[in-house]
Amino acid sequence: MSEWPYALLDIDEDADERTIKRAYARLLKTTRPDEDPAGFQRLHEAYQEALALQREQVLEVAAEDAHITLPSLEVTASDATSHVPLHRGHPGARPDEPAPPRLDEAALREELIAHAGGDLPSAFRHYLEHHPALYGLDVKHRIGQAIFESIAYEEIQVRPGTMAVLADFFGFTPPEWVERRQHVLQAVSTENTDAFDEDRPLTIRQLKRAFGWPLALALACVPGFAFRAARLSRRLTAEYGGDVPGLDGRQQAFFERLADPFHAGPWRWATVVLTAAFATLAIAGLCAVSDLAPERQQRMMGLTFVAVAGMLCIWHAMRALWALRERPATMHSPAIALMPVWLAVAGLLVAWWVTQLPPLAFLLVLPAALLYFRQFFDALRFAIGTSWLVRALPMADDLPSPWLLALAGSAIGMTICDWAYARRHRISIAAAVGNRWTTIASFAVFVGLGIAGLAIRYG
């Protein structure tokens, strides 16, 4: 006899069916399929094996009892017909009477599950209450447990009302994670994801559709679609506890990559180029119905492509910088925490040494400066103070654009003050937004550099 299922269930080898089921139910509380799939599979196999061994023991005992020879009794012919052995426990049953058919519990379970998926809750309740096979308490208990196991582990979907009918009729209380899984399956099948903060059916439809890069790439160019799809995918997966049936894994992976602020793969640049191309085609259509000269049309189309592509690059750079600021560990690494400073300095160096490409300098400085749009007034004071000082210097005409210097000054001042505050209080740099150190420093720079600029100019 195999002993491993009894050892895993922590029961004796002569345990009855009731003891086996109780041990299985007890261990299910600590071995959940969404937390330990391999452990749950092993536990379920031990449970099935223990039930099979126990039933074999019962059949063996029954077979041995059937072969016991009783003492021979002399009966008269007249008594022969009155001492006919009873058949299958039915009093007064004759041997020639047909045996009652054995209940096929597996077929009954499939029948009930089919009705649970198709009937309305009220009709399903009436069906259960009037099903003759469910009058017996033992059968009712076993069938109920089998149905709830199927719903929990075989991805069978039922309506919330039907689940309540099952729980009430069979006397089971489904675990919370089973209800969450049913909620997810219902949202995917009905394409109604309002409960998951997504009210547009197109998002869930795209996640369910088989992956095709032309359509997925086109939808990724729609502003915000990739982030909504990735957010919905994460919410559904977390609520279900694993891969959600009905969702395409490649679709999920595609939008997850595009929503990652640090992703710099080919799909990221493909969306930038394609979005800029769409915007250029729109401008080309407007130019086609206007009286602009061909040279001006081509110039406008080129500027549109460069401007849209540049703004998208700035936006993605800002997202990456902001994500870095949200990490608590970033404050311990000056090379990463002061990234806006390095970008601003690089932009100034490009403006100083490569004067033929001023847009490149702004492309480096703008992400660092726009990162602080929520701290507008503090950043503005740093920018104005830097601008006053630059304009007062004798070599002002040889310096880069005052606007570029003002943006770089705000990025450098804000980054250094926020980083110092975050390190002092051991918080993320994003949590340091609006701190008093930065505000005081911005006033000091605004007043101090303003006075220094006046002194240099008129002193």
C-alpha positions as CSV (number, residue, x, y, z in Angstrom):
1,M,0.0,0.0,0.0
2,S,1.2,3.4,-0.9
3,E,1.9,5.4,2.3
4,W,2.8,8.9,0.9
5,P,-0.7,10.3,0.7
6,Y,-1.4,9.5,4.3
7,A,1.9,11.1,5.4
8,L,1.2,14.2,3.4
9,L,-2.3,14.5,4.8
10,D,-1.0,13.7,8.3
11,I,-3.5,11.0,9.0
12,D,-3.5,7.3,9.8
13,E,-3.7,4.6,7.0
14,D,-7.0,3.4,8.3
15,A,-8.6,6.8,8.2
16,D,-12.2,6.9,6.9
17,E,-13.4,9.1,4.1
18,R,-14.7,11.8,6.5
19,T,-11.2,12.1,8.1
20,I,-9.5,12.3,4.8
21,K,-11.8,15.2,3.7
22,R,-11.3,17.0,6.9
23,A,-7.5,16.8,6.7
24,Y,-7.7,18.0,3.0
25,A,-9.8,21.0,4.0
26,R,-7.5,21.8,6.9
27,L,-4.4,21.8,4.7
28,L,-6.1,23.8,2.0
29,K,-6.0,26.8,4.3
30,T,-2.2,26.8,4.2
31,T,-1.6,25.5,0.6
32,R,-3.5,27.8,-1.7
33,P,-3.2,27.4,-5.5
34,D,-2.5,31.1,-6.1
35,E,0.4,31.1,-3.6
36,D,1.9,27.6,-4.0
37,P,0.6,25.9,-7.2
38,A,3.1,23.0,-7.0
39,G,2.2,22.3,-3.3
40,F,-1.5,22.5,-4.0
41,Q,-1.1,20.0,-6.9
42,R,0.7,17.6,-4.7
43,L,-1.9,18.0,-1.9
44,H,-4.7,17.4,-4.4
45,E,-3.0,14.3,-5.7
46,A,-2.6,13.0,-2.2
47,Y,-6.2,13.7,-1.4
48,Q,-7.4,11.8,-4.5
49,E,-5.0,8.9,-3.9
50,A,-6.1,8.6,-0.2
51,L,-9.8,8.5,-1.2
52,A,-9.1,5.8,-3.8
53,L,-7.2,3.7,-1.3
54,Q,-9.9,4.1,1.3
55,R,-12.6,3.0,-1.1
56,E,-10.5,0.0,-2.2
57,Q,-10.3,-1.0,1.5
58,V,-14.1,-0.7,1.8
59,L,-14.6,-2.9,-1.3
60,E,-12.2,-5.5,0.0
61,V,-13.9,-5.7,3.3
62,A,-17.3,-6.0,1.6
63,A,-16.0,-8.8,-0.6
64,E,-14.6,-10.7,2.4
65,D,-18.0,-10.5,4.1
66,A,-19.8,-11.8,1.1
67,H,-17.7,-15.0,1.2
68,I,-18.4,-16.0,4.8
69,T,-20.2,-19.4,4.9
70,L,-23.1,-19.4,7.2
71,P,-24.3,-22.6,9.1
72,S,-26.6,-24.7,6.9
73,L,-30.1,-24.6,7.9
74,E,-32.8,-27.2,7.1
75,V,-35.8,-25.6,5.7
76,T,-39.0,-27.0,4.4
77,A,-40.1,-26.4,0.9
78,S,-42.9,-24.3,2.2
79,D,-40.4,-22.1,4.1
80,A,-38.1,-21.8,1.2
81,T,-40.0,-19.0,-0.4
82,S,-40.4,-17.1,2.9
83,H,-36.6,-17.1,3.6
84,V,-35.4,-15.5,0.4
85,P,-32.3,-13.4,1.2
86,L,-33.0,-9.7,1.0
87,H,-31.5,-7.7,-1.9
88,R,-29.4,-4.6,-1.4
89,G,-30.9,-3.7,2.0
90,H,-34.4,-3.2,0.7
91,P,-36.9,-4.9,3.1
92,G,-39.0,-7.5,1.4
93,A,-37.2,-7.1,-1.9
94,R,-37.2,-10.1,-4.2
95,P,-34.1,-11.4,-6.0
96,D,-35.8,-11.0,-9.3
97,E,-36.5,-7.3,-8.7
98,P,-34.1,-4.9,-10.7
99,A,-31.4,-3.3,-8.6
100,P,-31.7,0.5,-8.3
101,P,-29.3,2.2,-10.7
102,R,-26.1,3.4,-9.2
103,L,-25.8,7.2,-9.0
104,D,-23.2,8.6,-11.3
105,E,-21.9,11.5,-9.2
106,A,-19.5,12.7,-11.9
107,A,-22.3,13.1,-14.4
108,L,-24.5,14.7,-11.9
109,R,-21.7,17.2,-11.1
110,E,-21.3,18.1,-14.8
111,E,-25.1,18.4,-15.1
112,L,-25.3,20.8,-12.2
113,I,-22.3,22.9,-13.4
114,A,-24.0,23.2,-16.9
115,H,-27.2,24.5,-15.3
116,A,-25.2,26.8,-13.0
117,G,-23.6,28.4,-16.0
118,G,-26.8,28.8,-18.1
119,D,-29.7,29.2,-15.8
120,L,-30.9,32.3,-14.0
121,P,-30.3,32.2,-10.2
122,S,-34.0,31.8,-9.4
123,A,-34.5,29.0,-12.0
124,F,-31.3,27.3,-10.8
125,R,-32.5,27.3,-7.2
126,H,-35.8,25.7,-8.2
127,Y,-33.9,23.1,-10.2
128,L,-31.7,22.2,-7.2
129,E,-34.6,22.0,-4.7
130,H,-36.5,19.6,-6.9
131,H,-33.7,17.4,-8.1
132,P,-34.4,13.9,-6.6
133,A,-30.7,12.9,-6.6
134,L,-30.0,15.7,-4.1
135,Y,-32.5,14.5,-1.4
136,G,-29.9,12.4,0.3
137,L,-27.7,14.4,2.7
138,D,-24.5,12.4,1.9
139,V,-24.9,12.8,-1.8
140,K,-25.8,16.4,-1.4
141,H,-22.6,17.0,0.6
142,R,-20.3,15.2,-1.8
143,I,-21.8,16.9,-4.9
144,G,-21.6,20.3,-3.3
145,Q,-18.0,19.9,-2.4
146,A,-17.1,18.6,-5.9
147,I,-18.9,21.6,-7.5
148,F,-17.1,24.1,-5.3
149,E,-13.7,22.4,-6.1
150,S,-14.5,22.6,-9.8
151,I,-15.4,26.3,-9.5
152,A,-12.3,27.1,-7.5
153,Y,-9.6,25.1,-9.4
154,E,-11.0,24.4,-12.9
155,E,-11.7,28.0,-14.0
156,I,-15.5,27.4,-14.2
157,Q,-17.4,30.6,-14.3
158,V,-20.8,31.3,-12.6
159,R,-22.7,34.4,-11.9
160,P,-22.5,36.1,-8.5
161,G,-26.2,35.3,-7.9
162,T,-25.7,31.7,-8.9
163,M,-22.7,31.4,-6.5
164,A,-24.9,32.7,-3.7
165,V,-27.5,30.0,-4.5
166,L,-24.9,27.3,-4.5
167,A,-23.5,28.4,-1.2
168,D,-26.9,28.6,0.4
169,F,-28.2,25.3,-1.0
170,F,-25.1,23.2,-0.2
171,G,-24.2,25.0,3.0
172,F,-20.7,26.1,1.9
173,T,-19.0,29.4,2.3
174,P,-16.7,30.0,-0.7
175,P,-13.3,31.5,0.3
176,E,-12.7,35.2,-0.6
177,W,-10.1,34.3,-3.3
178,V,-12.7,32.1,-5.1
179,E,-15.1,35.1,-5.2
180,R,-12.3,37.3,-6.5
181,R,-11.5,34.9,-9.3
182,Q,-15.2,34.7,-10.3
183,H,-15.3,38.5,-10.3
184,V,-12.4,38.5,-12.8
185,L,-13.8,35.8,-15.0
186,Q,-17.1,37.6,-15.1
187,A,-15.4,40.9,-16.0
188,V,-13.5,39.3,-18.8
189,S,-16.4,37.4,-20.3
190,T,-18.8,40.4,-20.2
191,E,-16.1,42.9,-21.2
192,N,-17.3,45.1,-18.3
193,T,-14.3,46.3,-16.3
194,D,-15.7,49.3,-14.5
195,A,-14.9,47.7,-11.2
196,F,-11.2,47.6,-12.2
197,D,-11.1,51.4,-13.0
198,E,-11.4,50.9,-16.7
199,D,-14.7,51.9,-18.3
200,R,-13.7,51.5,-22.0
201,P,-14.5,48.1,-23.5
202,L,-11.8,48.5,-26.2
203,T,-9.1,48.0,-23.6
204,I,-10.3,44.5,-22.4
205,R,-11.2,43.6,-26.0
206,Q,-7.6,44.3,-27.1
207,L,-6.2,42.2,-24.2
208,K,-8.4,39.3,-25.2
209,R,-7.6,39.5,-28.9
210,A,-4.9,37.3,-30.4
211,F,-1.7,39.4,-30.7
212,G,-1.1,41.1,-34.0
213,W,1.6,43.8,-34.1
214,P,0.0,46.2,-36.6
215,L,-3.1,46.7,-34.6
216,A,-1.3,46.6,-31.2
217,L,1.2,49.2,-32.4
218,A,-1.5,51.5,-33.8
219,L,-3.4,51.4,-30.5
220,A,-0.2,52.0,-28.6
221,C,0.1,55.3,-30.4
222,V,-3.3,56.4,-28.9
223,P,-2.3,58.7,-26.0
224,G,-2.7,56.8,-22.7
225,F,-3.9,53.5,-24.2
226,A,-0.8,51.5,-23.4
227,F,-0.8,52.6,-19.8
228,R,-4.5,51.8,-19.4
229,A,-4.1,48.3,-20.9
230,A,-1.1,47.6,-18.7
231,R,-2.8,48.8,-15.6
232,L,-5.9,46.7,-16.3
233,S,-3.8,43.7,-17.1
234,R,-2.0,44.0,-13.7
235,R,-5.2,44.5,-11.8
236,L,-6.9,41.5,-13.3
237,T,-3.8,39.3,-12.8
238,A,-3.3,40.3,-9.2
239,E,-7.0,39.8,-8.4
240,Y,-7.1,36.4,-10.1
241,G,-3.8,35.3,-8.6
242,G,-2.2,34.2,-11.8
243,D,-2.6,34.1,-15.6
244,V,-6.2,35.1,-16.4
245,P,-8.1,32.7,-18.7
246,G,-9.3,34.6,-21.8
247,L,-6.5,37.1,-21.9
248,D,-3.7,36.9,-24.5
249,G,-0.3,36.7,-22.9
250,R,1.5,38.4,-25.8
251,Q,-0.9,41.4,-25.6
252,Q,-0.2,41.7,-21.9
253,A,3.5,41.5,-22.3
254,F,3.5,44.1,-25.2
255,F,1.6,46.7,-23.2
256,E,3.5,46.0,-20.0
257,R,6.8,46.8,-21.9
258,L,5.4,50.0,-23.3
259,A,4.1,51.1,-19.9
260,D,7.5,50.5,-18.3
261,P,9.2,53.9,-18.0
262,F,12.6,52.3,-18.4
263,H,11.9,50.3,-21.5
264,A,14.0,51.6,-24.5
265,G,13.5,48.7,-26.9
266,P,12.5,48.9,-30.6
267,W,8.7,49.0,-29.8
268,R,9.2,52.2,-27.8
269,W,10.9,54.0,-30.8
270,A,8.4,52.5,-33.2
271,T,5.5,54.1,-31.3
272,V,7.4,57.5,-31.3
273,V,8.1,57.3,-35.1
274,L,4.6,56.1,-35.9
275,T,2.9,58.8,-33.8
276,A,5.0,61.5,-35.4
277,A,4.2,60.1,-38.8
278,F,0.4,60.2,-38.0
279,A,0.7,63.8,-36.9
280,T,2.7,64.6,-40.1
281,L,0.0,63.0,-42.3
282,A,-2.6,65.1,-40.6
283,I,-0.6,68.3,-41.2
284,A,-0.1,67.2,-44.8
285,G,-3.8,66.8,-45.3
286,L,-4.4,70.3,-44.0
287,C,-1.6,71.7,-46.2
288,A,-3.2,69.9,-49.2
289,V,-6.4,71.9,-48.9
290,S,-4.6,75.2,-48.4
291,D,-2.8,77.5,-50.8
292,L,0.7,77.1,-49.2
293,A,3.6,76.8,-51.5
294,P,5.1,73.3,-51.8
295,E,8.3,74.4,-50.1
296,R,6.4,75.7,-47.1
297,Q,4.3,72.6,-47.0
298,Q,7.4,70.4,-46.8
299,R,9.0,72.6,-44.2
300,M,5.8,72.4,-42.0
301,M,5.6,68.6,-42.4
302,G,9.3,68.3,-41.4
303,L,8.9,70.6,-38.4
304,T,5.8,68.7,-37.3
305,F,7.6,65.3,-37.4
306,V,10.6,66.6,-35.5
307,A,8.4,68.5,-32.9
308,V,6.1,65.5,-32.2
309,A,9.0,63.0,-32.0
310,G,11.0,65.4,-29.8
311,M,8.1,66.0,-27.4
312,L,7.5,62.3,-27.1
313,C,11.2,61.7,-26.3
314,I,11.0,64.4,-23.7
315,W,7.9,62.9,-22.2
316,H,9.4,59.4,-22.0
317,A,12.6,60.9,-20.4
318,M,10.5,62.7,-17.8
319,R,8.6,59.5,-17.0
320,A,11.9,57.6,-16.5
321,L,13.3,60.4,-14.3
322,W,10.1,60.5,-12.2
323,A,10.2,56.8,-11.7
324,L,13.8,57.0,-10.5
325,R,12.7,59.7,-8.0
326,E,10.1,57.4,-6.5
327,R,12.6,54.7,-5.6
328,P,13.8,55.2,-2.0
329,A,17.2,53.7,-2.8
330,T,17.8,56.4,-5.4
331,M,18.8,59.0,-2.8
332,H,21.9,56.9,-1.9
333,S,23.3,57.1,-5.4
334,P,24.3,60.6,-6.5
335,A,24.9,59.5,-10.0
336,I,21.3,58.5,-10.4
337,A,19.6,60.9,-8.0
338,L,21.2,63.9,-9.6
339,M,20.4,62.8,-13.2
340,P,18.5,66.0,-13.9
341,V,21.6,67.9,-13.0
342,W,23.7,65.9,-15.4
343,L,21.2,66.4,-18.2
344,A,21.1,70.1,-17.6
345,V,24.9,70.3,-17.6
346,A,25.1,68.2,-20.8
347,G,22.6,70.6,-22.4
348,L,24.7,73.6,-21.5
349,L,27.9,72.0,-22.8
350,V,26.1,71.1,-26.1
351,A,24.9,74.7,-26.4
352,W,28.4,76.1,-25.6
353,W,30.4,73.8,-27.9
354,V,27.8,72.8,-30.6
355,T,26.2,76.1,-31.4
356,Q,24.8,74.8,-34.7
357,L,22.4,72.5,-32.8
358,P,20.5,74.5,-30.3
359,P,17.4,72.2,-30.4
360,L,19.6,69.4,-29.1
361,A,20.6,71.4,-26.0
362,F,16.9,72.2,-25.3
363,L,16.1,68.5,-25.8
364,L,18.5,67.6,-23.0
365,V,17.5,70.4,-20.6
366,L,13.7,70.4,-21.0
367,P,13.1,66.9,-19.4
368,A,15.1,67.9,-16.4
369,A,13.3,71.3,-16.0
370,L,9.8,70.1,-16.8
371,L,10.2,67.4,-14.1
372,Y,9.4,70.1,-11.6
373,F,6.2,71.5,-13.1
374,R,4.3,70.7,-9.9
375,Q,6.7,72.9,-8.0
376,F,6.2,75.7,-10.4
377,F,6.8,78.7,-8.2
378,D,10.0,77.2,-6.5
379,A,11.4,76.4,-10.0
380,L,10.4,79.8,-11.3
381,R,12.4,81.6,-8.6
382,F,15.5,79.5,-9.4
383,A,15.0,80.3,-13.1
384,I,14.5,84.1,-12.6
385,G,17.4,84.3,-10.2
386,T,19.7,82.5,-12.7
387,S,18.4,84.7,-15.6
388,W,19.1,87.9,-13.7
389,L,22.7,86.9,-12.9
390,V,23.4,85.8,-16.4
391,R,22.1,89.0,-18.0
392,A,24.2,91.1,-15.6
393,L,27.5,89.3,-16.6
394,P,29.8,91.1,-19.0
395,M,30.1,88.1,-21.2
396,A,26.3,87.6,-21.5
397,D,26.5,87.9,-25.2
398,D,28.8,84.9,-25.5
399,L,26.7,82.7,-23.2
400,P,24.0,80.3,-24.4
401,S,20.4,81.4,-24.6
402,P,19.1,83.0,-21.4
403,W,16.1,80.8,-21.6
404,L,18.2,77.7,-21.7
405,L,20.3,78.9,-18.8
406,A,17.1,79.7,-16.8
407,L,15.7,76.2,-17.4
408,A,19.1,74.6,-16.5
409,G,19.3,76.7,-13.3
410,S,15.8,75.7,-12.1
411,A,16.6,72.0,-12.8
412,I,19.9,72.1,-11.0
413,G,18.7,74.1,-8.0
414,M,15.5,72.0,-7.5
415,T,17.3,68.7,-7.9
416,I,20.1,69.4,-5.4
417,C,17.7,70.8,-2.8
418,D,15.2,68.0,-3.1
419,W,18.0,65.4,-3.0
420,A,19.6,67.0,0.1
421,Y,16.2,67.0,1.9
422,A,15.5,63.4,0.9
423,R,18.9,62.2,2.2
424,R,18.4,64.1,5.4
425,H,15.0,62.6,6.1
426,R,15.7,59.2,4.5
427,I,12.7,59.3,2.1
428,S,12.4,59.1,-1.7
429,I,13.1,62.2,-3.7
430,A,9.5,62.2,-5.0
431,A,8.3,62.4,-1.4
432,A,10.4,65.5,-0.9
433,V,8.2,67.5,-3.3
434,G,7.2,70.8,-1.7
435,N,9.7,70.6,1.2
436,R,10.7,73.8,3.1
437,W,14.4,73.5,2.3
438,T,13.8,73.9,-1.4
439,T,11.4,76.8,-1.0
440,I,13.8,78.7,1.3
441,A,16.6,78.0,-1.1
442,S,14.6,79.3,-4.1
443,F,13.8,82.5,-2.2
444,A,17.5,82.9,-1.3
445,V,18.6,82.4,-4.9
446,F,15.8,84.7,-6.2
447,V,16.8,87.5,-3.9
448,G,20.6,86.9,-3.7
449,L,21.2,86.4,-7.4
450,G,18.9,89.3,-8.2
451,I,20.9,91.6,-5.9
452,A,24.2,90.2,-7.3
453,G,23.0,90.9,-10.8
454,L,22.1,94.5,-10.0
455,A,25.4,94.9,-8.2
456,I,27.4,93.6,-11.2
457,R,25.4,95.7,-13.7
458,Y,25.4,99.0,-11.8
459,G,28.3,98.5,-9.4
